[in-house]
Amino acid sequence: MKLGFFFGAGAEIGYGLPSGGKFAIDLFRQDPSRYKLELRAQLRAIDSTTPYATFWLPPRYVDNSIYAFGRNEFTSIIESSIEYKRDEIIRRLNNFDQECDKAIRDLGIDRVRLGEVFHALTGVEIGERRYQHAIRLNEMLARDVQLFGSEHYSAMLDIIKLAANCDDLKRYVTAFLQLLVGAHGQDLVQRLNQELFEAAPDDLPIFDDVTGMFRLEFNRVGSTALELLLEENRRFDLSENADANQLFCAIAQQVLENIFTTVLDYQQLIDSHFRYLFSPSTEWAKFTRMVIFLKIARHYINSQAPDAANLPDHGYYHDLAALADGVEISAVGTANYNSILAQVFAGLGVALPEVIHLNGSVNDYYNPYKNTVVTVDRPEDVDTSQIHVPFILTQSGLKPLTSVAMSRRYVKLFDTFADSDAIVAIGFGFHKDDSHINGLFRELLEVNGRRLFVISVASEGSAEDQKRRLRNKLRISHAASQLLTVIPVDPQSRQVDGQLWMDRVLAELNPEGQQ
């Protein structure tokens, strides 16, 4: 039996790597100074007499200022997040108590102690006073707002009223309020722009000229939240000496991070700058911003990967290495950028087919001048006669996907998957940003009739619920969805009903136990 495997970010969380949303937040916290120096050195190494320098780079490219993404660019992140993820923001804020419960567990805060320090300050228990009747959002924005009836948000408001030196908590409470108003406001603005006239004659085009007139002031919506997230080393006292203000600040910070790891959408920022990699002579500032961002991303990804000696001794990659006899790994693809999978197999002395990185990797470099991709083991092996940038985040730029090297990767992986008995996807979200990969799986299901097993986490819903959502994401027919099987597992044990995910896949493929 031949099985193909495909891994997403969820497969590596158990190895200590951050989720996609946490990755995005941390990325924008990095200091760009060292990467500017790197780019300056690259520019100085270029022969100024070549056609490359003469016609592709701007005059005085060696001495021109080098730029990085700053506060102004973050406005587009807020706008994109609220525009495309507003329903998720509203849902999370309406479930604010559940978000706080999770944050309290994540931080290891003792609930009894939390209640005691809150009672010492306010004289009441958490949840005894709520503000759902004292605070009402304008009904034009929304009629069903549950945030003000939340036990924990109400508790934060009580602390602000009674405690001294609670400026940090005020900022957190304001941040949640801005997100709430911004998300509902964006919904209202969109309805107004799309439905300004309830009826209008089709043969009178003048009405088209007065649509799309409303917009949110995005530089104010969510700005406090982003400031709090981007400020490094925000740590609060969680010891026995911590007061209610400090504990609730820590909870609020954790809730904010948890929400943004889900909704932060930096796609628009990258999309709006990626094309400038191809025109440095006319768009130097935007060109350098994108180069610096990709350098930061590569270094951050590398720094998060544990050393081979410090890798955990269990995880999805270890499970794959222990695959039963009689089962052949036909192909391995990944949307991740590092080489942890190869390190695990090498450490166990197990042979592994070539790992095909569909979104680029930390060893891939892209030459925008020639639209080529090269793979090297060491950064110093990259040709210095022309600018090469780390080749990652490729879903943000379609042009690199047309390079010969990347085209071959896709074709090779698809052909090998098509020749397999089934494909197993682990920790991959099938999001719209990965539509180039989703299309590969869609064709395997609808055209090639291959079975697809998706290993997900049980907390995301039942197998049938997840399958229904996945069918919509992949845009496959109901007939093709019969080839799709979702296996929700416990993220710690990687088991479902006491059975390891791999054993469940094999059992589904061999109901009578024959390999």
Secondary structure, 3 states (H helix, E strand, C coil): CEEEEEECHHHCHHHCCCCHHHHHHHHCCCCCHHHHHHHHHHHHCCCCCCHHHHHHCCCCCCCCCCCCCCHHHHHHHHHHHHHHHHHHHHHHHHCHHHHHHHHHHHHCCCHHHHHHHHHHHHCCCCCCCCCCCCCCCCCCCCCCCCHHHCHHHHHHHHHHHHCCCCHHHHHHHHHHHHHHHHHHHHHHHHHHHHCCCCCCCCCCHHHHHHCCCCCCCCCCCCHHHHHHHHCCCCCCCCCCCCCHHHHHHHHHHHHHHHHHHHHCCCHHHHHHHHHHHHCCCCCHHHHHHHHHHHHHHHHHHHHHCCCHHHCCCCCHHHHHHCCCCCCEEEEEEECCCCCHHHHHHHHHCCCCCCEEECCCCCCEEEECCCCEEEECCCHHHCCCCCCCEECCCHHHCCHHHHCHHHHHHHHHHHHHHHCCCEEEEECCCCCHHHHHHHHHHHHHHHCCCCEEEEEEEHHHCCHHHHHHHHHHHHCCCHHHHCCEEEEEECCCCCEECCEEHHHHHHHHHCCCCCC
